[in-house]
Amino acid sequence: MDVQLLGTGGTEAWPRVGCPCARCGRGRTAGRSRGAALVVIDGKLRIGPTGPGSIGSPAPPGEGHQVVRIPGGWDVTAPDGGRLLAAAAPAGAVQPPDGAIQPPGGARPYDVALLDLTADPFQLGELRRRGLIRPGTAVAAWYVDDRVPGESELARRCALWGASLPDDGDRLPGPVPLAAPPPARTLVIGGARSGKSGEAELRLAGDAEVTYLATGATRTGPAGSPRTAHAGHRAGAAWRALM
């Protein structure tokens, strides 16, 4: 399966035309630009925010490719058995149904995943927990725009999550070599209310299994801790919390 990203930005591209925000301004100053999200598969099938379509042919979208609409995205199986998961729009998590791990024909889990990691990086950990994304899957950030401070920060996060930050025109491989394991321990330090917990959670967003030791809980009732409740909301229900 040949996967080429013709556009990696948001639905309005990035930097946004006429946007006065500092993040778009820094992008323009640096000469950076990303076209609206668009992927071409095997030179025939294209998928963008408006959905799938064929290239240079009146044939129905995805002829020769199995294209299934799932909550938040598209599930694609190529004629050679390669599989791709693509987010349908920014600001949403892709949620394949439980049966998606064994599609018709017994195809394997996804070889390539294009996700809006800016909006919800925790979806990556959930997809790994379910076995839909496994070691060797090529995971790439898609719908890149001004929702993060800058590309260097998003690149740092992607490295933590085992994902790539491709440019327009890049081709993504199928299964990729296994990445080096992350450090066994990381100490995040800082002052009170400086964002230590948020940074620690962000670092683990792509992990399949996480045990969260909520030190903000109290004996009289963990639910009484706003910080603990907020952490649970950010991380989602898949993490195991000890209070």
C-alpha positions as CSV (number, residue, x, y, z in Angstrom):
1,M,0.0,0.0,0.0
2,D,1.4,3.3,-1.1
3,V,0.4,6.3,1.1
4,Q,1.3,9.8,0.2
5,L,0.2,12.9,2.2
6,L,-0.5,15.8,-0.2
7,G,-1.7,17.9,2.7
8,T,-1.1,17.6,6.5
9,G,-2.7,20.8,7.8
10,G,-6.2,21.6,9.1
11,T,-9.2,22.0,7.0
12,E,-8.2,25.6,6.3
13,A,-4.5,24.7,5.8
14,W,-1.9,26.2,8.1
15,P,-1.0,28.9,8.7
16,R,-4.6,30.0,8.3
17,V,-5.0,32.7,5.7
18,G,-5.6,36.1,7.4
19,C,-5.4,34.6,10.9
20,P,-3.8,37.2,13.3
21,C,-2.9,34.7,16.0
22,A,0.7,34.5,17.2
23,R,1.1,30.9,16.2
24,C,0.1,31.4,12.6
25,G,2.3,34.5,12.6
26,R,5.3,32.5,13.7
27,G,4.6,29.9,11.0
28,R,4.4,32.6,8.3
29,T,7.6,34.2,9.6
30,A,9.4,30.8,9.5
31,G,8.2,30.2,6.0
32,R,6.3,27.1,7.0
33,S,3.0,26.0,5.3
34,R,0.8,23.0,5.3
35,G,-2.0,22.3,2.8
36,A,-5.4,21.1,3.9
37,A,-5.4,17.5,4.9
38,L,-5.4,15.1,2.0
39,V,-4.0,11.6,1.6
40,V,-3.7,9.6,-1.6
41,I,-3.6,5.8,-1.4
42,D,-2.0,3.7,-4.2
43,G,-2.4,6.7,-6.5
44,K,-6.1,6.0,-6.9
45,L,-8.0,6.8,-3.7
46,R,-7.9,10.1,-2.0
47,I,-9.3,11.0,1.5
48,G,-9.7,14.4,3.0
49,P,-12.2,16.2,5.2
50,T,-14.9,15.8,2.6
51,G,-14.5,12.1,2.5
52,P,-13.1,9.6,-0.1
53,G,-13.0,9.9,-3.8
54,S,-11.2,8.5,-6.9
55,I,-8.5,10.2,-8.9
56,G,-8.8,10.6,-12.6
57,S,-11.5,8.1,-13.0
58,P,-15.3,8.1,-13.0
59,A,-15.3,4.9,-11.0
60,P,-16.9,4.9,-7.5
61,P,-14.7,6.1,-4.7
62,G,-12.4,3.4,-3.5
63,E,-12.9,0.9,-6.3
64,G,-10.5,-1.9,-5.5
65,H,-10.2,-0.6,-1.9
66,Q,-12.6,-1.4,0.9
67,V,-13.6,1.9,2.5
68,V,-15.7,1.9,5.6
69,R,-17.0,4.9,7.4
70,I,-16.5,4.5,11.2
71,P,-17.1,7.0,14.0
72,G,-14.6,9.8,13.6
73,G,-12.8,8.5,10.5
74,W,-12.3,6.0,7.7
75,D,-11.2,2.4,7.7
76,V,-9.4,1.4,4.4
77,T,-8.3,-2.0,3.3
78,A,-6.2,-2.0,0.1
79,P,-6.2,-4.8,-2.5
80,D,-2.9,-6.1,-1.2
81,G,-4.3,-6.3,2.3
82,G,-2.7,-3.2,3.7
83,R,-4.8,-1.3,6.1
84,L,-5.1,2.4,6.9
85,L,-7.0,4.4,9.5
86,A,-7.7,8.0,8.8
87,A,-9.4,10.7,10.9
88,A,-12.3,12.3,9.1
89,A,-12.0,15.7,10.5
90,P,-10.0,17.7,13.2
91,A,-11.0,17.9,16.8
92,G,-12.3,14.3,17.0
93,A,-11.1,10.9,18.0
94,V,-11.3,7.9,15.6
95,Q,-13.3,5.1,17.2
96,P,-13.3,1.9,15.2
97,P,-16.1,-0.5,16.3
98,D,-15.1,-3.6,18.3
99,G,-15.2,-5.8,15.2
100,A,-12.8,-3.6,13.3
101,I,-9.8,-5.6,14.4
102,Q,-11.0,-8.5,12.2
103,P,-12.5,-7.0,9.0
104,P,-13.7,-9.2,6.1
105,G,-11.0,-11.3,4.8
106,G,-9.2,-11.5,8.1
107,A,-6.9,-8.5,7.4
108,R,-4.4,-7.6,10.0
109,P,-4.6,-4.5,12.3
110,Y,-3.7,-1.1,10.8
111,D,-0.4,-0.6,9.0
112,V,-0.8,3.2,8.8
113,A,-2.8,5.5,11.1
114,L,-3.4,9.2,10.4
115,L,-4.7,10.8,13.5
116,D,-5.5,14.3,14.9
117,L,-3.1,13.9,17.8
118,T,-3.3,17.7,18.5
119,A,-6.9,17.3,19.6
120,D,-6.7,14.0,21.4
121,P,-3.4,12.2,21.8
122,F,-5.0,9.7,24.2
123,Q,-6.9,8.1,21.4
124,L,-3.5,6.6,20.3
125,G,-3.1,4.8,23.6
126,E,-6.7,3.5,23.4
127,L,-6.2,2.2,19.9
128,R,-3.0,0.4,21.0
129,R,-4.8,-1.0,24.0
130,R,-7.4,-2.6,21.7
131,G,-4.7,-4.0,19.5
132,L,-5.7,-1.9,16.4
133,I,-2.4,-0.2,16.4
134,R,0.6,-2.4,17.1
135,P,4.4,-2.1,17.2
136,G,5.4,-1.3,13.6
137,T,2.3,0.6,12.7
138,A,3.2,3.9,11.0
139,V,1.4,6.5,13.1
140,A,1.4,10.1,11.8
141,A,0.0,13.4,13.0
142,W,-2.7,14.8,10.7
143,Y,-4.7,18.1,10.7
144,V,-1.7,20.0,12.1
145,D,-2.6,23.6,12.8
146,D,-2.4,26.3,15.5
147,R,-3.8,24.3,18.4
148,V,-0.3,23.7,19.7
149,P,2.4,26.3,20.4
150,G,4.5,25.3,17.4
151,E,5.7,22.5,15.2
152,S,8.8,21.9,17.4
153,E,6.5,21.3,20.4
154,L,4.3,18.9,18.4
155,A,7.4,17.1,17.1
156,R,8.6,16.6,20.7
157,R,5.2,15.2,21.6
158,C,5.1,12.9,18.6
159,A,8.5,11.5,19.5
160,L,7.1,10.7,23.0
161,W,4.1,8.9,21.5
162,G,6.0,6.9,18.8
163,A,4.4,8.9,16.0
164,S,5.8,11.0,13.1
165,L,5.2,14.5,12.0
166,P,5.3,14.4,8.2
167,D,5.5,17.2,5.8
168,D,3.3,17.7,2.7
169,G,4.3,15.4,0.0
170,D,5.8,12.7,2.3
171,R,5.1,9.1,1.7
172,L,4.5,6.8,4.7
173,P,5.8,3.3,4.7
174,G,3.8,0.3,5.8
175,P,5.0,-1.5,8.9
176,V,8.0,0.4,10.4
177,P,10.9,-0.9,12.4
178,L,10.3,-1.0,16.2
179,A,11.3,2.2,18.0
180,A,13.7,2.2,20.9
181,P,11.8,1.8,24.2
182,P,11.2,5.0,26.2
183,P,13.2,5.7,29.5
184,A,12.1,3.5,32.3
185,R,11.7,6.5,34.6
186,T,11.2,10.2,34.0
187,L,11.1,12.8,36.8
188,V,9.0,15.9,36.0
189,I,9.7,18.7,38.4
190,G,8.4,22.2,38.8
191,G,6.6,24.6,41.1
192,A,3.1,24.3,42.5
193,R,0.4,24.4,39.7
194,S,3.2,24.5,37.1
195,G,1.7,21.8,34.8
196,K,3.8,18.8,36.1
197,S,0.8,16.4,36.0
198,G,-0.3,17.6,32.6
199,E,3.2,17.0,31.2
200,A,3.4,13.6,32.8
201,E,0.1,12.6,31.4
202,L,1.0,13.9,28.0
203,R,4.1,11.8,27.9
204,L,2.1,8.7,28.4
205,A,-0.9,9.5,26.2
206,G,0.2,7.0,23.5
207,D,0.7,4.1,25.9
208,A,-1.6,1.2,25.9
209,E,-1.5,0.5,29.7
210,V,-1.1,3.1,32.3
211,T,-1.5,3.0,36.1
212,Y,-2.3,6.5,37.5
213,L,-1.4,7.2,41.1
214,A,-3.7,10.1,42.0
215,T,-1.9,11.7,44.9
216,G,-4.5,14.5,45.1
217,A,-7.2,12.1,46.4
218,T,-8.3,12.3,50.0
219,R,-9.4,9.6,52.4
220,T,-12.8,11.2,52.7
221,G,-13.5,10.9,49.0
222,P,-11.4,10.9,45.9
223,A,-14.2,12.5,44.0
224,G,-13.8,15.6,46.1
225,S,-10.5,16.4,44.5
226,P,-11.0,18.7,41.4
227,R,-7.5,18.0,40.2
228,T,-8.0,14.2,40.3
229,A,-11.3,14.5,38.5
230,H,-9.7,16.7,35.9
231,A,-6.9,14.3,35.4
232,G,-9.3,11.4,34.8
233,H,-11.2,13.5,32.3
234,R,-8.0,14.2,30.3
235,A,-6.7,10.7,30.3
236,G,-9.9,8.9,29.7
237,A,-11.4,5.7,31.2
238,A,-8.7,3.3,29.9
239,W,-6.2,4.3,32.6
240,R,-6.2,2.4,35.9
241,A,-6.3,4.9,38.7
242,L,-5.1,4.3,42.3
243,M,-6.3,6.9,44.8
